[in-house]
Amino acid sequence: WLASGASNAGAACLRAEVGDDATLARLTDELMARPSPLPRTGLAYYPLPRGRPGERFPVSDASKPPVYEPRPDDDATFFLGLLESLSDIEADGYAALRRLGAPAPRRILTAGGGSIN
C-alpha cells in the first residue's frame, strides 16, 4: 500500500494548468479519439504547484521548480504531456522503491482526482 506516493506532483496540477472538469473531460475524449497507441509527446514536464517549489519523492529537492514549458499550441497535446510526466514520476517512484529493496508491484490501482484519466 503506497498512499499518495508522497510526491507533490499530481492531479491538482492538471486542474490548475488545463482547466475544470468539463475541459479535462473534453481533452480526454479528444485523446481517446486519436489512433492508439498514442506516440509519446517528447514533452518533459515536472508538474508541481506553481508558487510552491519543492518535491519530496521520488526526488528530495526542496527547491525543485515546476516545469510546464514548452507549451504546445494544442491543448490536448499539452494535457497528454502532463499525463505522461505524471506517469514518469510514478515510475521513478517505483524504481526508487525497488532500489531500496521493495518488491516490484504486481498490480497498481489508482484513486483520487486524476484516476479518471
C-alpha distance (Angstrom), angle and dihedral (degrees) to the residues before:
residue distance angle dihedral
W1 . . .
L2 3.79 . .
A3 3.76 108.2 .
S4 3.78 111.4 -155.6
G5 3.79 93.0 -24.5
A6 3.82 88.2 -115.3
S7 3.81 94.3 -102.7
N8 3.80 118.7 139.1
A9 3.80 88.8 -142.7
G10 3.78 116.6 88.5
A11 3.77 151.7 111.1
A12 3.80 93.4 -45.4
C13 3.79 86.4 69.9
L14 3.80 90.2 55.3
R15 3.78 91.7 56.4
A16 3.81 92.8 43.6
E17 3.81 94.7 48.9
V18 3.80 103.1 32.0
G19 3.79 107.6 27.7
D20 3.75 146.0 -112.3
D21 3.80 128.8 -23.7
A22 3.80 92.4 -85.3
T23 3.81 91.8 53.8
L24 3.80 92.1 46.4
A25 3.81 90.0 49.7
R26 3.82 92.2 48.4
L27 3.81 92.5 49.8
T28 3.81 91.2 45.3
D29 3.82 89.4 53.2
E30 3.80 90.1 47.6
L31 3.81 91.7 52.5
M32 3.81 92.1 45.5
A33 3.81 89.1 54.9
R34 3.81 91.8 57.8
P35 3.80 119.7 94.2
S36 3.78 112.3 -83.7
P37 2.95 134.8 -92.1
L38 3.79 95.2 42.3
P39 3.79 112.9 -140.1
R40 3.80 115.1 -122.0
T41 3.76 113.2 -95.1
G42 3.80 95.3 -137.1
L43 3.82 88.8 -130.8
A44 3.80 113.0 139.2
Y45 3.79 106.5 -159.9
Y46 3.78 128.8 163.6
P47 3.81 102.3 -155.3
L48 3.79 106.0 -153.8
P49 3.81 124.5 150.3
R50 3.81 111.1 -81.5
G51 3.76 113.8 -113.3
R52 3.81 92.4 21.3
P53 3.80 107.8 78.6
G54 3.75 121.5 -173.0
E55 3.77 141.2 84.3
R56 3.81 130.4 -143.5
F57 3.80 104.7 -173.5
P58 2.99 144.5 56.3
V59 3.82 83.5 5.2
S60 3.79 121.2 29.1
D61 3.79 103.8 -143.2
A62 3.81 117.8 140.0
S63 3.81 91.9 -166.5
K64 3.82 99.8 42.8
P65 3.81 106.3 137.2
P66 3.78 125.8 -143.9
V67 3.82 115.7 -102.6
Y68 3.81 118.8 -149.1
E69 3.78 100.7 150.4
P70 2.95 140.8 140.1
R71 3.79 93.7 41.2
P72 3.82 111.9 -159.7
D73 3.80 118.6 -142.8
D74 3.80 90.5 -121.2
D75 3.82 110.7 81.9
A76 3.81 92.8 -156.1
T77 3.81 91.6 55.0
F78 3.81 90.1 49.0
F79 3.81 89.4 50.3
L80 3.81 90.9 48.4
G81 3.80 90.0 50.2
L82 3.81 89.7 53.5
L83 3.82 91.4 49.3
E84 3.81 91.1 48.8
S85 3.80 90.8 49.1
L86 3.80 92.7 50.3
S87 3.81 88.5 49.5
D88 3.81 90.1 50.2
I89 3.81 90.7 52.0
E90 3.80 89.3 49.8
A91 3.81 90.8 50.6
D92 3.81 90.5 48.0
G93 3.81 88.6 53.2
Y94 3.80 92.8 53.2
A95 3.81 89.9 46.5
A96 3.82 90.3 52.1
L97 3.80 90.4 50.9
R98 3.81 90.2 49.5
R99 3.81 90.4 52.7
L100 3.81 87.3 54.0
G101 3.80 91.1 53.5
A102 3.80 102.5 -95.7
P103 3.80 117.1 141.2
A104 3.78 119.9 -107.3
P105 3.78 112.9 -97.8
R106 3.79 115.0 -101.9
R107 3.78 94.0 -164.9
I108 3.80 132.4 12.1
L109 3.78 123.0 -156.1
T110 3.78 121.6 -173.6
A111 3.78 131.7 -154.7
G112 3.75 136.0 170.8
G113 3.76 136.2 54.4
G114 3.78 99.0 -32.5
S115 3.78 98.7 42.5
I116 3.79 93.3 89.9
N117 3.82 90.4 68.2
